[in-house]
């Protein structure tokens, strides 16, 4: 699990499944601490949702990504609602966290909001899209004693 800020929720009472809700500022810090997530779009017309791994960066109130012309670019041109899921797991401490961002996609500004994005893949993707951070939530799985 990457180095992320401590969560004040660690002292909170977990739900029956062991998770504790994360404060929004901690969720934002965790979102910034990672660079890979899963972008989800509704499938529409009875089709299952579309899920795509993405390399991203947080820029102001946006999640910025690079893509090619195709599904994600078309969704951004249509201002499609989307979600980004980011997770991390530490098997040694048996802890995990997740952050979910909900917003709308749009075509990004290649001059400004792409500057923060270092690509992991050697794909040559030149189009920039971005997801607004309209809602952000997070959960943290507290350390559990080994069985």
Buried (B, 14 or more C-beta within 10 A) or exposed (E): BEEBEEBEBEEBEBEEEBBBBBBEEBBBBBBBBBBEBEBBBBEEEEEEEBEBEBBBBBBEEBBBBBBEEEEBBBBBBEEBBBBBEBBBEEEEEBBBBBBBBBBBBBBBBEEEBBEEBEBEEEEEBEBBBBBBBEEBEBBBBBEEEEE
